Amino acid sequence: CIDPSEPFQCPQSKRSIALQFICDGHAGDCPDNLDENEETCIAVAKNIDSFATKLQISFDDIAHFRNVIEKIHDGRLEEIPVCVQ
């Protein structure tokens, strides 16, 4: 289980940023703008439905995953259920 409240570690740096700042079009979040590079943004922009279809994920799970991603993007991390082990 990935904890969505964990920050994004800027590549080649000790700096971390919140997940909602990845590929947000704002330069300067990570040194050398590595959070805005093409490879990172392509991964962020992938369509969730095509990803889920390839993995044969149910529509209910897709809806749940989309909801979690939207909360991460909007910075509403407190609304995401905490992983229990």
Z-matrix of the N, CA and C atoms (Angstrom, degrees):
N
C 1 1.457
C 2 1.527 1 108.42
N 3 1.318 2 116.82 1 127.07
C 4 1.461 3 121.52 2 179.18
C 5 1.516 4 108.96 3 -92.01
N 6 1.296 5 116.46 4 129.63
C 7 1.461 6 121.64 5 178.78
C 8 1.521 7 108.45 6 -82.71
N 9 1.359 8 118.71 7 110.37
C 10 1.463 9 120.75 8 -176.79
C 11 1.518 10 113.96 9 -69.36
N 12 1.331 11 117.50 10 -10.02
C 13 1.463 12 118.92 11 177.87
C 14 1.528 13 111.42 12 -83.48
N 15 1.337 14 116.50 13 -10.05
C 16 1.461 15 119.56 14 176.86
C 17 1.527 16 108.68 15 -68.59
N 18 1.321 17 117.32 16 137.70
C 19 1.469 18 119.62 17 -179.02
C 20 1.523 19 112.47 18 -75.39
N 21 1.325 20 115.11 19 161.82
C 22 1.460 21 122.99 20 174.88
C 23 1.521 22 107.69 21 -82.36
N 24 1.321 23 116.70 22 124.19
C 25 1.468 24 121.64 23 178.02
C 26 1.520 25 108.19 24 -81.75
N 27 1.318 26 116.99 25 117.34
C 28 1.461 27 120.58 26 177.81
C 29 1.528 28 109.20 27 -61.03
N 30 1.339 29 117.58 28 130.91
C 31 1.464 30 120.21 29 179.81
C 32 1.531 31 111.42 30 -58.13
N 33 1.304 32 116.02 31 141.42
C 34 1.464 33 123.32 32 176.55
C 35 1.526 34 112.56 33 56.91
N 36 1.342 35 116.48 34 33.77
C 37 1.461 36 120.94 35 -177.47
C 38 1.519 37 109.43 36 -155.20
N 39 1.311 38 116.55 37 161.11
C 40 1.462 39 121.14 38 173.81
C 41 1.523 40 111.15 39 -91.75
N 42 1.317 41 117.19 40 -2.95
C 43 1.459 42 121.86 41 -177.57
C 44 1.525 43 111.00 42 -78.19
N 45 1.331 44 116.14 43 141.20
C 46 1.465 45 122.56 44 176.18
C 47 1.518 46 108.77 45 -122.96
N 48 1.336 47 115.52 46 148.50
C 49 1.465 48 120.80 47 177.09
C 50 1.526 49 108.72 48 -132.08
N 51 1.319 50 116.65 49 159.98
C 52 1.462 51 121.56 50 175.80
C 53 1.528 52 109.11 51 -67.07
N 54 1.319 53 116.60 52 148.62
C 55 1.464 54 121.49 53 -176.42
C 56 1.523 55 113.41 54 -57.98
N 57 1.335 56 117.40 55 -32.70
C 58 1.464 57 118.49 56 -176.96
C 59 1.527 58 113.18 57 -68.74
N 60 1.345 59 117.99 58 -10.21
C 61 1.459 60 120.77 59 179.63
C 62 1.526 61 113.06 60 -92.22
N 63 1.335 62 117.47 61 -1.56
C 64 1.463 63 120.42 62 177.32
C 65 1.527 64 108.36 63 -75.29
N 66 1.323 65 116.81 64 127.22
C 67 1.478 66 123.32 65 177.46
C 68 1.522 67 111.96 66 54.98
N 69 1.322 68 116.38 67 40.83
C 70 1.464 69 120.38 68 179.30
C 71 1.522 70 112.22 69 -94.19
N 72 1.351 71 116.92 70 2.28
C 73 1.455 72 120.86 71 179.41
C 74 1.517 73 113.65 72 82.80
N 75 1.324 74 117.58 73 2.13
C 76 1.462 75 122.13 74 -179.59
C 77 1.522 76 109.22 75 -101.13
N 78 1.306 77 116.22 76 115.11
C 79 1.462 78 120.70 77 179.73
C 80 1.523 79 110.43 78 -73.45
N 81 1.324 80 116.06 79 148.23
C 82 1.452 81 120.71 80 172.67
C 83 1.510 82 116.03 81 99.16
N 84 1.338 83 118.61 82 -0.19
C 85 1.466 84 119.36 83 177.59
C 86 1.531 85 109.91 84 -66.54
N 87 1.318 86 116.60 85 -46.96
C 88 1.467 87 122.26 86 175.28
C 89 1.529 88 108.20 87 -111.89
N 90 1.342 89 117.12 88 150.82
C 91 1.462 90 118.89 89 174.61
C 92 1.533 91 110.03 90 -55.54
N 93 1.300 92 116.31 91 142.66
C 94 1.470 93 123.19 92 -179.17
C 95 1.527 94 112.48 93 60.22
N 96 1.331 95 117.88 94 16.45
C 97 1.473 96 123.17 95 177.85
C 98 1.523 97 112.82 96 55.26
N 99 1.331 98 117.44 97 34.43
C 100 1.457 99 120.77 98 -177.59
C 101 1.521 100 113.14 99 -68.29
N 102 1.340 101 118.31 100 -16.24
C 103 1.466 102 120.00 101 174.90
C 104 1.527 103 111.12 102 -79.60
N 105 1.332 104 117.14 103 -6.56
C 106 1.466 105 122.13 104 179.85
C 107 1.530 106 111.41 105 -113.72
N 108 1.345 107 117.93 106 8.68
C 109 1.465 108 118.63 107 -176.26
C 110 1.528 109 111.24 108 -73.29
N 111 1.316 110 115.25 109 163.34
C 112 1.468 111 121.44 110 -173.10
C 113 1.524 112 112.83 111 -59.39
N 114 1.324 113 117.21 112 -44.08
C 115 1.464 114 120.13 113 -177.39
C 116 1.524 115 111.54 114 -63.54
N 117 1.317 116 116.57 115 -43.80
C 118 1.465 117 120.52 116 179.37
C 119 1.519 118 110.50 117 -64.57
N 120 1.318 119 116.92 118 -45.72
C 121 1.466 120 120.26 119 -176.22
C 122 1.524 121 112.52 120 -70.26
N 123 1.324 122 117.91 121 -31.77
C 124 1.467 123 120.01 122 175.38
C 125 1.519 124 109.22 123 -62.99
N 126 1.324 125 117.01 124 -43.37
C 127 1.468 126 120.71 125 179.02
C 128 1.520 127 111.15 126 -63.40
N 129 1.321 128 117.46 127 -39.45
C 130 1.462 129 121.57 128 -179.55
C 131 1.523 130 110.86 129 -69.70
N 132 1.335 131 117.35 130 -34.94
C 133 1.462 132 121.75 131 -174.08
C 134 1.524 133 114.36 132 -84.01
N 135 1.316 134 118.21 133 -5.63
C 136 1.466 135 119.50 134 -179.81
C 137 1.523 136 110.49 135 -56.19
N 138 1.305 137 115.43 136 139.23
C 139 1.456 138 121.90 137 179.36
C 140 1.522 139 109.59 138 -70.72
N 141 1.310 140 116.48 139 125.23
C 142 1.465 141 121.35 140 -176.95
C 143 1.529 142 111.67 141 -63.51
N 144 1.330 143 117.36 142 -34.14
C 145 1.460 144 119.77 143 -178.97
C 146 1.530 145 111.52 144 -66.19
N 147 1.343 146 117.32 145 -41.29
C 148 1.467 147 118.88 146 179.19
C 149 1.527 148 110.56 147 -68.53
N 150 1.324 149 116.60 148 -37.50
C 151 1.467 150 121.42 149 176.38
C 152 1.527 151 110.00 150 -61.84
N 153 1.325 152 116.99 151 -47.65
C 154 1.463 153 122.04 152 -177.42
C 155 1.526 154 111.48 153 -66.90
N 156 1.322 155 117.45 154 -38.42
C 157 1.458 156 121.07 155 179.26
C 158 1.527 157 110.57 156 -62.39
N 159 1.328 158 116.38 157 -43.60
C 160 1.466 159 119.88 158 179.11
C 161 1.522 160 111.34 159 -61.76
N 162 1.324 161 116.95 160 -32.60
C 163 1.464 162 120.79 161 -179.50
C 164 1.524 163 112.88 162 -93.41
N 165 1.333 164 116.72 163 1.50
C 166 1.464 165 123.15 164 -179.29
C 167 1.532 166 111.57 165 55.87
N 168 1.324 167 115.23 166 48.64
C 169 1.465 168 121.94 167 178.59
C 170 1.526 169 108.31 168 -88.68
N 171 1.322 170 117.14 169 141.52
C 172 1.469 171 121.46 170 -177.90
C 173 1.531 172 111.15 171 -67.79
N 174 1.338 173 116.17 172 158.77
C 175 1.459 174 121.19 173 178.40
C 176 1.526 175 111.66 174 -61.66
N 177 1.340 176 117.60 175 -36.12
C 178 1.470 177 120.73 176 177.54
C 179 1.524 178 111.21 177 -63.94
N 180 1.326 179 116.16 178 -42.41
C 181 1.462 180 119.54 179 178.63
C 182 1.527 181 111.21 180 -67.52
N 183 1.334 182 116.96 181 -36.99
C 184 1.462 183 120.60 182 176.47
C 185 1.525 184 109.84 183 -60.88
N 186 1.328 185 116.81 184 -45.93
C 187 1.467 186 120.99 185 -179.76
C 188 1.526 187 110.75 186 -61.60
N 189 1.329 188 116.59 187 -42.33
C 190 1.467 189 120.23 188 178.64
C 191 1.531 190 110.62 189 -63.84
N 192 1.332 191 116.58 190 -46.20
C 193 1.461 192 121.28 191 -179.34
C 194 1.525 193 110.59 192 -61.38
N 195 1.337 194 117.13 193 -44.01
C 196 1.466 195 121.41 194 178.66
C 197 1.528 196 110.17 195 -60.12
N 198 1.339 197 117.04 196 -41.68
C 199 1.460 198 121.71 197 179.14
C 200 1.530 199 110.91 198 -61.39
N 201 1.327 200 116.91 199 -44.63
C 202 1.467 201 120.96 200 179.07
C 203 1.528 202 110.46 201 -63.37
N 204 1.332 203 117.33 202 -44.72
C 205 1.465 204 121.18 203 -179.75
C 206 1.526 205 110.65 204 -62.00
N 207 1.332 206 117.84 205 -42.00
C 208 1.464 207 120.60 206 178.41
C 209 1.524 208 111.17 207 -62.44
N 210 1.322 209 117.22 208 -39.17
C 211 1.466 210 120.40 209 178.26
C 212 1.523 211 110.85 210 -66.30
N 213 1.330 212 117.30 211 -39.96
C 214 1.463 213 120.47 212 176.53
C 215 1.521 214 109.53 213 -62.13
N 216 1.324 215 116.17 214 -48.12
C 217 1.466 216 120.97 215 -178.59
C 218 1.521 217 111.72 216 -59.93
N 219 1.326 218 116.88 217 -39.03
C 220 1.467 219 121.56 218 -178.13
C 221 1.525 220 113.16 219 -83.85
N 222 1.331 221 117.38 220 -2.13
C 223 1.457 222 120.52 221 179.52
C 224 1.513 223 113.99 222 76.96
N 225 1.336 224 117.49 223 20.48
C 226 1.470 225 121.66 224 -178.71
C 227 1.530 226 110.04 225 -98.40
N 228 1.315 227 115.68 226 53.57
C 229 1.462 228 121.11 227 -175.17
C 230 1.520 229 112.74 228 -63.46
N 231 1.327 230 117.12 229 -29.28
C 232 1.467 231 119.83 230 -178.75
C 233 1.525 232 112.04 231 -66.01
N 234 1.332 233 118.29 232 -16.88
C 235 1.461 234 122.09 233 -179.87
C 236 1.532 235 112.80 234 -88.17
N 237 1.317 236 117.21 235 -5.44
C 238 1.461 237 121.12 236 -178.66
C 239 1.522 238 108.52 237 -89.63
N 240 1.333 239 117.22 238 129.38
C 241 1.470 240 119.47 239 179.32
C 242 1.528 241 111.20 240 -58.70
N 243 1.302 242 115.89 241 139.93
C 244 1.461 243 121.99 242 179.23
C 245 1.523 244 108.90 243 -78.28
N 246 1.307 245 116.75 244 140.12
C 247 1.464 246 122.04 245 177.96
C 248 1.520 247 109.06 246 -70.80
N 249 1.321 248 115.94 247 134.43
C 250 1.460 249 121.24 248 178.23
C 251 1.514 250 107.89 249 -116.01
N 252 1.320 251 116.04 250 132.09
C 253 1.465 252 119.23 251 179.86
C 254 1.496 253 110.11 252 -117.84
